[in-house]
Amino acid sequence: MRRTLTIIAVVILAFVTALPGQTIDYSKKTLQSERGRSYDALHYLVKIALDLDRKSFAGTATVTVSSFIEGLESCVLDAEEFTVSSVVDEYGTPLRFEQAEKELTVVLARPARYGEIVTFTCRYDGREPREGLKFVDETPENPRLVWSDSWPDNVHHWFPCFDYPNDKATSEIVATVKAGLKVASNGRLVGVFEDPAAGTVTYHWSQELPHSTYLIFLAAAPYVVVRDSYRNLPVNYWVYPRDEAKARPTYGKTPEMIAFFNAIFGYEYPWQKYDQISVPLGGGAESTSATAMTQRIMVAEEDEPDFSAIGIVSHELAHQWWGDLITLRSWGHAWMNESFGTYSDYLYFRHDKGDDEGAVNLQNKLAAYLREAKTRYIRPIVSDRYDRPEDMFDSHSYPKGALVLHMLRAILGDEVFFKTLSQFLHCYAFDAVDTADFIRSVKTVTGRNLDWFFDQWLFKPGHPVFEIRSEWDAARKLVRLKVAQVQDFAKGVPVFRVPVAVKVVTAGKPEVHRIWIREREETFEFPAETKPLLVRFDAANELIKETTFPKETAELLYQLGNDDVIGRMAAAGELAAVQDQPGVLAGLSRSARSDPFWAVRRQAVEALARRSSAEVSAALQKACGDPHSSVRTAAVQALGAFKDKRLAAFYKDLFRKDASVRVRAEALRALGLTGDASLVPFLRESATLPSHQNMIRRAAEEALKRLDK
């Protein structure tokens, strides 16, 4: 479920600086527990008529349950924002019922025995619900439509059910709408039935494998369905008519993603089809075989390099395994859905883009977690303290949990790690799971007791904060590395036990040493015939951590030119503060011009931007011709901050010639910063041009506002 994370490309924040203190004490939140039940819901058959004009709905819900107790006298269902008018049993006999604000109690004709199957049908209607069903008026961004916002516990706002994820049932949606609309839902399309006299059309969908209620979905709009496939599996893209040409640039890699996840998870895609459906949503919301996708990710082919949707598309697809096939048993185990989904989008991103892109993707995830940990709160990833289920869908459940999985993979090795994922899916398919089930799978596959790992990373809060010093002992020909953990232990944060790679480079020859850190303060020694050119802590970029590791300028310059992508980015960031030192400006300029990877070039550009000079301006102007649009955007932004009127013609030329909407928008903002009122006609004309998500218009308006016009 992609609710708390933005779907727009994240600016790389690989190295988080000091931020204000935490503002939320998570230990004060409500103590929760898994919800119990007296029956097992087996099947929901929902027949619903949707009136988009009146923003109303009316229907019947036929509920089939199996009793968990001997002598079940009544079934209590979640029900809110609609009125139940009658309930009958499977023979049509009226049943007594009582409806409260949030519950519907149905009294059975006679007490049911343990395991006995009971069916009854509720007739109900509602109008303009606050939750559950979203009736959306036509806007410039979307046609008039209705869609179900079922996550996390809003299904009971549009039909009565047991609305908690630990119960799985099959379902059918039979939805009637005005002719001209199409209805998307879960599972197999049984049929489409038109009623010309009534001017309606009815779609019958059947989800024949069990899933949790929050995964039940429907949407009705004048969709165009762009058809694709993976082998014999239907893969369809439900988009607004105006977006038909954008469907394949946005979603076209989905079949390849399915093939990739089938192989890496060791479990074939489990459902009958896969649909992705445009709705006015802030992100993505996986539903079984049918994912609701924000309309904002739709991208034209020419803009796809700047606005690729593969992150959100792969993340939501991964939920078809992690969240839909196996589902969190209670909201306290949200990481079972979201950490696995987030790690999966990293796995595909690296597969599609390469190792360096994957490394930066992971570093972005670390930055997202650290922002939350340093500015809002820390909490255990697995926690029974939350006020609402939504509280658990944060940067602890998404990126931190994904990084925990990456560390587990490093400990187990690739082969064993992915065997564990496969065993876990096969063992618990179509079931609700908790963290203990996953730990059991780790033990089953590996024979190893890693309780210490899960205890510190899942059941305790925080992360290690390392203060590191290194020194070269010329007499003994060794490097001495001093490591201290200085995190705030008062909040239940442990002293962490972690394996870590330390790279020592002498005379161009790297040696990697694998050590274990177990104490608050430890000292390690490594052989080194000469003074190291570079000592790198966590050389494999595996740990969730903050680090202070002072280095001489010469070592940082060597790191800038010779380390891996993450190390080079780190060096550029640190060198930004010492540009008055000999060789630094030249080194950063060289990196901005010629580093083989765009993210390092961008980091160098951002470092250069901290110093205003003719030499820096020249380097930044050269960077505006970089092959990668992110570097060009950063360079234009840096130049714009200098507010140099002499560069107005340069910005106008960039705007006219650059292929990237991001760069062109930044050029307009830079024009606004020059303070040159003669640019107003040019900016007003630019504001009329169409662009992805109206970025050009918005940038032009921002520039005009700066000029007070």
C-alpha positions in Angstrom: 0.0 0.0 0.0 1.6 3.2 -1.2 -0.1 5.8 1.0 2.6 7.5 3.1 5.3 7.7 0.4 5.3 10.2 -2.4 5.2 8.8 -6.0 7.2 11.7 -7.4 10.9 11.0 -7.9 12.7 11.6 -4.6 15.6 14.0 -4.6 18.7 12.0 -3.5 19.3 12.7 0.1 22.1 10.2 0.6 23.7 12.0 3.5 21.3 13.4 6.1 22.6 16.3 8.1 21.5 17.2 11.7 17.8 18.0 11.9 15.4 19.1 14.7 14.6 16.6 17.4 11.8 14.1 17.4 8.3 15.3 18.0 6.3 12.1 18.7 6.6 9.7 21.6 5.5 6.4 20.0 5.4 4.6 23.4 2.4 6.8 24.3 0.2 5.5 21.5 -2.7 3.0 22.2 -1.8 -0.6 23.0 -3.5 -2.8 20.3 -4.0 -6.5 19.8 -5.2 -8.7 17.0 -8.9 -8.8 16.6 -10.7 -12.0 17.5 -13.8 -13.4 15.7 -16.6 -15.9 16.3 -16.9 -17.0 12.7 -14.8 -17.4 9.6 -16.1 -15.4 6.6 -16.0 -17.7 3.5 -17.5 -15.6 0.7 -19.0 -12.2 0.0 -21.4 -11.7 -2.9 -22.0 -8.0 -3.4 -24.6 -6.8 -5.9 -24.4 -3.0 -6.0 -26.0 -0.3 -8.1 -23.9 2.9 -8.3 -25.5 6.2 -9.2 -22.8 8.8 -10.0 -25.3 11.6 -10.4 -26.7 11.2 -6.9 -23.5 9.9 -5.4 -25.5 7.0 -4.0 -25.4 3.2 -3.9 -27.8 0.4 -3.2 -27.4 -3.3 -3.1 -27.3 -6.6 -1.4 -24.5 -8.4 0.3 -24.8 -12.1 0.7 -22.4 -13.3 3.4 -21.4 -16.9 3.9 -19.7 -17.8 7.2 -18.5 -20.8 9.1 -19.0 -20.8 12.9 -15.9 -20.9 15.1 -18.0 -21.7 18.2 -20.6 -24.2 19.2 -24.0 -22.4 19.3 -23.3 -19.3 17.4 -26.5 -17.2 17.8 -25.6 -14.0 15.9 -23.0 -12.6 13.5 -21.7 -9.1 14.2 -20.5 -7.4 11.0 -18.8 -4.1 10.5 -21.2 -1.7 8.8 -21.1 2.1 8.6 -22.5 5.0 6.5 -25.3 3.0 4.9 -28.7 1.8 6.1 -29.7 -1.9 6.2 -33.4 -2.3 5.4 -33.7 -6.1 5.6 -31.8 -9.4 6.2 -33.0 -12.8 5.0 -31.5 -16.3 5.3 -30.6 -18.5 2.3 -34.3 -19.6 2.1 -35.6 -16.0 2.0 -36.8 -16.1 5.6 -36.5 -12.7 7.3 -33.9 -12.5 10.1 -33.9 -10.1 13.0 -31.1 -7.6 13.0 -29.9 -4.5 14.8 -27.8 -1.8 13.3 -25.7 0.5 15.4 -23.4 3.3 14.3 -20.6 1.0 13.2 -22.0 -2.5 13.5 -24.7 -4.7 12.1 -25.8 -7.6 14.3 -27.7 -10.4 12.5 -29.6 -12.9 14.7 -29.5 -16.4 13.1 -32.6 -18.4 12.7 -31.1 -20.9 15.1 -27.8 -21.3 16.8 -25.1 -22.7 14.5 -22.9 -25.6 15.4 -19.1 -25.4 15.3 -18.0 -25.5 11.6 -21.6 -25.1 10.3 -21.9 -22.9 7.2 -24.5 -20.2 7.3 -25.6 -17.8 4.6 -27.7 -14.6 4.8 -28.3 -11.6 2.6 -28.4 -7.9 3.7 -30.2 -5.3 1.7 -28.9 -1.7 2.2 -28.4 1.7 0.6 -26.3 4.8 1.2 -25.4 8.2 -0.1 -22.3 10.3 -0.2 -20.2 8.3 2.2 -17.2 9.9 3.8 -15.1 6.8 3.5 -15.0 3.6 1.5 -16.6 4.7 -1.8 -15.2 7.9 -3.4 -17.7 9.6 -5.8 -15.5 12.0 -7.7 -16.7 14.9 -9.8 -15.2 15.6 -13.2 -12.1 17.8 -13.1 -9.4 18.8 -15.6 -7.4 15.8 -14.4 -10.1 13.1 -14.4 -13.6 12.2 -15.6 -16.5 11.7 -13.2 -16.0 8.3 -11.5 -16.5 6.2 -8.4 -13.9 4.0 -6.8 -13.5 2.1 -3.6 -10.9 3.4 -1.1 -11.0 0.2 0.9 -7.6 0.4 2.8 -7.1 -0.1 5.6 -10.5 -0.8 7.1 -13.0 1.1 4.9 -14.7 -1.7 3.1 -17.5 -1.8 5.7 -18.5 1.7 4.5 -19.9 0.1 1.3 -21.0 -3.3 2.3 -21.3 -5.2 5.6 -18.3 -7.5 6.4 -15.7 -8.6 8.9 -13.3 -5.7 8.1 -10.0 -6.9 9.5 -7.0 -8.5 7.6 -6.7 -11.7 9.6 -9.9 -13.1 7.9 -9.7 -14.2 4.2 -12.6 -15.0 2.0 -13.5 -15.3 -1.7 -15.6 -12.5 -3.2 -17.8 -11.5 -6.1 -18.7 -8.0 -7.2 -21.7 -7.5 -9.4 -21.8 -3.8 -10.1 -24.4 -1.9 -12.2 -23.7 1.5 -13.6 -24.8 3.9 -16.3 -24.1 2.6 -19.8 -20.8 4.0 -21.2 -18.9 3.3 -18.0 -16.6 0.3 -17.3 -16.2 -1.4 -14.0 -12.9 -2.8 -12.7 -12.7 -5.2 -9.8 -10.9 -8.3 -8.5 -10.5 -11.7 -10.2 -12.2 -13.1 -13.3 -14.6 -11.2 -15.4 -17.7 -13.5 -15.5 -19.6 -11.4 -17.8 -20.9 -7.9 -18.9 -24.7 -7.5 -19.2 -26.3 -4.6 -20.8 -29.9 -3.4 -20.1 -30.7 -1.0 -23.0 -34.1 -0.2 -21.5 -32.7 1.0 -18.3 -29.6 2.5 -19.9 -27.3 0.5 -17.6 -24.5 -2.1 -17.8 -23.6 -4.7 -15.2 -20.1 -6.1 -14.6 -19.8 -9.4 -12.8 -16.4 -10.1 -11.3 -15.4 -13.2 -9.3 -12.4 -13.5 -7.0 -12.1 -17.2 -6.6 -9.1 -17.4 -4.2 -9.3 -16.0 -0.7 -8.1 -12.5 0.2 -8.6 -10.0 3.0 -11.4 -7.6 2.9 -9.3 -4.4 2.4 -8.1 -5.9 -0.9 -11.7 -5.9 -2.3 -11.9 -3.2 -5.0 -14.1 -1.6 -7.6 -13.9 1.4 -9.8 -16.3 2.7 -12.5 -15.4 5.3 -15.1 -15.4 5.8 -18.9 -12.1 3.8 -19.0 -10.2 2.7 -22.0 -8.6 -0.7 -21.4 -5.2 -1.1 -23.0 -4.6 -4.9 -23.2 -1.2 -6.5 -22.6 -0.2 -9.9 -21.3 2.5 -12.0 -19.7 2.4 -15.5 -21.4 -1.3 -16.4 -20.9 -1.9 -14.0 -18.0 -4.0 -10.9 -19.0 -2.3 -7.7 -18.0 -4.5 -4.6 -18.6 -4.1 -0.9 -18.1 -7.4 0.9 -17.3 -6.8 4.6 -18.1 -8.8 7.7 -18.9 -9.5 8.2 -22.6 -7.1 11.2 -22.8 -4.3 9.0 -21.4 -4.6 6.1 -23.8 -1.3 6.9 -25.5 0.5 7.1 -22.2 -0.6 3.6 -21.0 2.4 1.7 -22.4 5.1 4.3 -21.5 3.7 4.2 -18.0 3.0 0.5 -17.5 4.7 -1.2 -20.3 7.3 -3.0 -18.2 4.7 -4.8 -16.1 5.0 -8.1 -17.9 8.8 -8.1 -17.5 8.3 -7.3 -13.8 6.0 -10.2 -13.4 8.6 -12.5 -15.0 11.3 -11.1 -12.8 9.3 -11.5 -9.5 8.2 -15.0 -10.5 11.9 -16.0 -10.8 13.2 -14.2 -7.8 10.4 -15.0 -5.4 10.3 -18.6 -6.5 6.5 -18.5 -6.7 4.5 -17.9 -9.9 2.1 -15.0 -10.0 -1.0 -16.4 -8.1 -4.0 -14.6 -9.5 -6.1 -14.8 -12.7 -5.1 -11.4 -14.2 -3.4 -8.2 -13.3 -5.1 -4.8 -13.9 -3.8 -1.3 -13.0 -6.5 1.2 -12.8 -6.3 5.1 -12.8 -8.0 6.8 -9.9 -7.6 10.2 -8.1 -5.3 8.8 -5.4 -2.2 10.1 -3.9 -0.2 7.0 -4.6 -1.0 3.4 -5.2 -3.2 0.9 -3.4 -2.8 -2.7 -4.2 -5.9 -4.9 -4.4 -5.9 -8.5 -5.4 -5.3 -8.7 -9.1 -6.4 -5.0 -9.5 -4.2 -2.2 -8.3 -5.6 1.4 -7.9 -3.0 3.7 -9.3 -2.7 7.5 -9.0 -3.6 9.2 -12.3 -0.6 11.4 -11.7 1.9 8.8 -12.9 0.6 8.8 -16.4 3.5 9.8 -18.6 4.1 10.5 -22.3 6.9 8.6 -24.0 9.1 11.7 -24.4 8.8 12.5 -20.7 9.3 8.9 -19.4 13.1 9.2 -18.7 12.3 12.1 -16.3 9.2 10.6 -14.8 9.5 6.9 -14.9 6.8 5.0 -13.0 8.7 1.8 -12.5 9.2 2.4 -8.8 5.5 2.6 -7.9 4.5 0.0 -10.6 7.0 -2.6 -9.3 6.2 -1.8 -5.7 2.4 -2.3 -6.1 2.9 -5.4 -8.3 5.1 -6.9 -5.6 2.2 -6.6 -3.2 0.4 -9.3 -5.2 2.8 -11.6 -3.4 3.6 -9.6 -0.3 0.3 -8.4 1.1 -2.2 -10.2 -1.1 -1.0 -13.8 -1.3 0.3 -13.5 2.3 -1.2 -10.8 4.3 -0.3 -9.2 7.7 -2.3 -10.8 10.5 -2.6 -7.5 12.4 -1.6 -3.9 11.6 1.3 -4.1 14.0 3.0 -6.3 11.4 2.7 -3.8 8.6 6.3 -4.5 7.6 5.1 -7.9 6.3 3.4 -6.0 3.5 5.4 -2.8 3.1 9.0 -3.7 3.8 8.8 -6.6 1.4 7.1 -4.5 -1.2 9.7 -1.7 -0.8 12.6 -4.1 -1.0 11.0 -5.7 -4.1 10.9 -2.3 -5.9 14.6 -1.9 -5.1 15.3 -5.4 -6.5 13.5 -4.6 -9.8 15.1 -1.1 -10.0 18.6 -2.6 -9.7 17.7 -5.3 -12.2 16.4 -2.8 -14.7 18.9 0.1 -14.2 22.1 -1.5 -12.9 24.1 -1.9 -9.7 25.0 1.8 -9.3 21.3 2.9 -9.7 20.4 0.2 -7.2 22.9 1.4 -4.7 21.6 5.0 -4.9 18.0 3.7 -4.6 18.9 2.0 -1.3 20.7 5.1 -0.1 17.5 7.1 -0.8 15.6 4.6 1.3 18.1 5.0 4.2 17.7 8.8 3.9 13.9 8.6 4.1 14.1 6.5 7.2 16.7 8.7 8.9 14.6 11.8 8.2 11.7 10.3 10.1 13.9 8.9 12.9 15.5 12.3 13.4 12.6 14.6 13.0 9.5 12.7 14.1 10.0 9.5 16.1 11.7 6.1 16.4 9.7 3.0 17.1 10.2 -0.8 16.7 9.3 -1.9 13.2 7.0 -4.5 14.8 4.8 -2.7 17.3 1.5 -3.1 19.0 1.3 0.6 19.8 -0.6 2.7 17.3 -3.8 4.8 17.4 -4.9 3.9 13.8 -3.7 1.3 11.3 -2.4 4.2 9.2 0.1 5.0 11.9 2.1 1.8 11.0 2.5 2.8 7.3 5.5 5.0 7.7 9.2 5.1 6.9 9.9 2.4 9.5 7.6 -0.1 7.7 8.6 1.0 4.2 12.3 1.9 3.8 13.8 0.8 7.2 12.2 -2.6 6.9 13.4 -2.9 3.4 17.0 -2.2 4.6 16.6 -4.8 7.3 15.8 -7.3 4.6 18.9 -6.2 2.7 21.0 -6.8 5.8 19.5 -10.2 6.4 20.3 -11.0 2.7 23.9 -10.0 3.4 24.1 -12.3 6.4 22.4 -15.3 4.7 23.8 -14.9 1.2 21.7 -14.6 -2.0 20.8 -18.2 -2.5 19.6 -18.9 1.0 17.9 -15.6 1.3 15.7 -16.1 -1.8 15.1 -19.7 -0.9 13.7 -18.4 2.4 11.4 -16.0 0.6 10.1 -18.8 -1.6 9.6 -21.2 1.3 7.7 -18.5 3.2 5.3 -17.8 0.3 4.7 -21.5 -0.3 4.1 -22.3 3.3 1.7 -19.5 4.1 0.0 -18.8 0.7 -3.5 -17.4 1.0 -3.0 -17.1 4.8 -2.6 -14.3 7.3 0.9 -14.1 8.7 2.9 -12.3 11.4 6.6 -11.8 12.0 7.0 -15.0 14.0 6.0 -16.9 10.8 8.8 -15.3 8.8 11.3 -16.0 11.5 10.2 -19.6 11.5 10.8 -19.8 7.8 14.3 -18.4 8.2 15.0 -21.1 10.8 13.4 -23.8 8.6 15.5 -23.0 5.5 18.8 -22.0 7.1 18.9 -23.9 10.4 20.2 -20.7 12.0 18.9 -18.9 15.0 19.0 -15.3 14.1 16.7 -14.1 17.0 19.4 -11.6 18.0 19.1 -10.0 14.5 15.3 -9.8 14.5 15.3 -8.6 18.2 17.5 -5.6 17.6 16.2 -4.6 14.1 12.4 -5.4 14.3 11.5 -5.5 18.0 13.6 -2.6 19.3 13.8 1.0 18.0 16.5 3.0 16.5 19.8 2.4 14.7 23.5 2.6 15.5 25.1 6.0 15.5 28.8 5.5 15.0 31.7 7.8 15.8 34.8 6.5 14.0 38.4 7.4 14.1 41.3 5.8 12.1 45.0 6.2 12.5 48.0 4.7 10.8 50.7 3.2 13.1 53.8 3.6 10.9 56.0 1.6 13.4 53.7 -1.4 13.5 52.5 -1.0 9.9 48.8 -1.2 10.7 45.6 0.8 10.7 43.9 1.3 14.0 40.1 1.8 13.7 38.2 3.0 16.8 34.4 2.5 16.6 32.0 3.9 19.2 28.2 3.6 19.3 26.8 6.9 20.6 23.1 6.6 20.0 20.6 7.6 22.7 20.2 4.4 24.7 17.6 5.9 27.0 14.8 5.3 24.5 15.3 1.5 24.4 17.8 1.6 21.6 20.2 -1.3 22.0 23.9 -1.6 21.5 23.8 -3.1 18.1 25.6 -6.3 17.0 26.4 -6.0 13.4 28.8 -7.4 10.8 30.5 -4.7 8.7 33.0 -4.5 5.8 36.0 -2.2 6.3 38.0 -1.3 3.2 41.6 -0.2 3.5 43.3 1.1 0.3 47.1 1.4 0.2 49.0 2.2 -2.9 45.9 1.6 -5.0 45.4 -1.9 -3.6 42.1 -2.4 -1.7 41.8 -4.9 1.1 38.3 -5.6 2.6 38.1 -6.9 6.2 34.9 -8.3 7.6 34.5 -7.5 11.3 31.8 -7.8 13.9 30.8 -4.9 16.1 29.3 -6.0 19.5 30.2 -3.4 22.1 29.8 0.3 22.7 33.4 1.0 22.1 35.8 -1.3 20.2 39.2 -1.0 18.4 40.2 -3.0 15.4 43.6 -3.3 13.7 44.4 -4.1 10.1 47.8 -4.5 8.4 48.9 -1.6 6.2 52.5 -1.3 4.8 52.0 2.3 4.0 49.7 5.1 5.1 46.3 4.3 3.6 44.9 6.4 0.8 41.4 5.5 2.0 39.7 3.8 5.0 36.1 3.1 4.3 33.6 1.9 7.0 30.7 -0.1 5.8 32.3 -0.5 2.4 29.4 -2.7 1.2 26.8 0.0 2.1 24.7 -2.6 4.0 24.0 -1.0 7.4 21.2 1.2 8.7 23.4 3.8 10.4 24.5 7.3 11.0 28.3 7.9 10.9 30.8 10.5 11.9 34.2 9.7 10.4 36.5 12.7 10.1 39.0 12.4 7.2 41.8 14.6 5.8 41.1 16.5 2.6 43.6 14.3 0.7 41.7 11.2 1.6 38.4 12.7 0.6 39.8 13.7 -2.7 41.1 10.2 -3.3 37.7 8.8 -2.3 36.0 11.3 -4.7 37.9 9.9 -7.6 38.3 6.2 -6.7 35.5 4.8 -4.4 32.2 3.3 -5.3 29.2 5.4 -6.2 28.0 5.9 -2.6 31.6 6.6 -1.4 32.1 9.2 -4.2 28.8 10.9 -3.4 29.8 11.0 0.3 33.1 12.5 -0.5 31.6 15.2 -2.7 29.2 16.1 0.1 32.0 16.4 2.7 34.3 18.4 0.4 31.6 21.0 -0.1 32.5 22.4 3.3 36.2 22.7 2.6 36.4 24.3 -0.9 39.1 26.7 0.2 41.5 23.8 0.7 44.0 23.1 -2.2 42.7 20.9 -4.9 39.1 20.7 -3.7 37.5 23.1 -6.2 39.4 21.4 -9.1 38.4 18.0 -7.8 34.7 18.8 -7.5 34.8 20.5 -10.9 36.4 17.4 -12.4 33.8 15.2 -10.8 30.9 17.3 -11.9 32.3 17.2 -15.5 33.5 13.6 -15.9 32.5 11.2 -13.1 31.0 8.1 -14.9 27.8 8.1 -12.8 25.2 10.9 -12.9 24.4 10.9 -9.2 28.0 11.7 -8.3 28.1 14.4 -10.9 25.0 15.9 -9.4 26.4 15.7 -5.9 29.5 17.5 -7.1 27.3 20.2 -8.8 25.4 20.7 -5.5 28.7 21.0 -3.6 30.1 23.6 -6.1 26.9 25.6 -5.7 27.9 26.5 -2.1 30.6 28.8 -3.4 30.0 31.7 -5.8 32.8 32.6 -8.2 33.4 32.9 -11.9 35.2 29.6 -11.9 32.2 27.9 -10.3 29.7 29.6 -12.6 31.7 28.3 -15.6 31.7 24.8 -14.2 28.0 24.9 -13.6 27.3 26.2 -17.1 29.2 23.3 -18.5 27.1 21.0 -16.3 24.0 22.4 -17.9 25.0 20.3 -20.9 25.3 17.0 -19.0 23.8 13.9 -20.6 21.6 13.3 -17.5 18.6 15.6 -16.9 19.0 15.4 -13.1 22.5 16.9 -13.3 21.4 19.6 -15.7 18.5 20.5 -13.4 20.8 20.8 -10.4 23.2 22.9 -12.4 20.5 25.3 -13.5 19.1 25.5 -10.0 22.5 26.3 -8.6 23.2 29.0 -11.2 19.7 30.5 -10.6 20.6 31.0 -6.9 23.4 33.4 -8.0 20.7 35.8 -9.4 23.0 36.8 -12.3 21.1 38.9 -14.9 23.9 38.2 -17.4 22.8 34.6 -17.6 19.2 35.4 -18.8 20.0 34.6 -22.4 21.7 31.4 -21.4 18.5 30.3 -19.5 16.2 31.2 -22.4 18.4 29.1 -24.7 18.2 26.2 -22.3 14.4 26.5 -22.1 14.1 26.5 -25.9 16.5 23.6 -26.6 16.5 21.2 -23.7 14.4 18.0 -24.0 13.7 17.7 -20.3 10.6 19.3 -18.7 12.5 19.5 -15.4 15.4 21.4 -16.9 13.1 23.8 -18.8 11.0 24.5 -15.7 14.2 25.2 -13.7 15.4 27.6 -16.4 12.2 29.6 -16.0 12.6 29.7 -12.2 16.2 31.0 -12.8 14.8 33.7 -15.1 12.5 34.8 -12.3 15.5 35.1 -9.9 17.4 37.5 -12.2 14.9 40.3 -11.3 14.8 41.4 -14.9 11.3 42.8 -15.7 12.0 42.6 -19.4 11.5 38.9 -19.2 7.8 39.1 -18.3 6.5 38.7 -21.9 8.6 35.6 -22.4 7.5 34.1 -19.1 3.8 34.8 -19.8 4.1 33.1 -23.2 5.9 30.2 -21.6 3.0 29.8 -19.1 0.6 28.9 -21.9 2.7 25.9 -23.0 1.4 22.3 -22.2 3.7 20.1 -20.2 3.8 17.1 -17.9 1.7 17.9 -14.9 1.7 21.5 -16.0 5.3 21.9 -14.7 6.1 24.6 -17.3 3.1 26.7 -16.4 3.7 26.4 -12.7 7.4 27.4 -13.1 6.5 30.4 -15.3 3.9 31.6 -12.8 6.4 31.2 -9.9 9.0 33.2 -11.9 6.4 36.0 -12.7 5.5 36.1 -9.0 9.1 36.8 -8.1 9.1 39.6 -10.6 5.9 40.9 -9.0 4.0 40.7 -12.2 
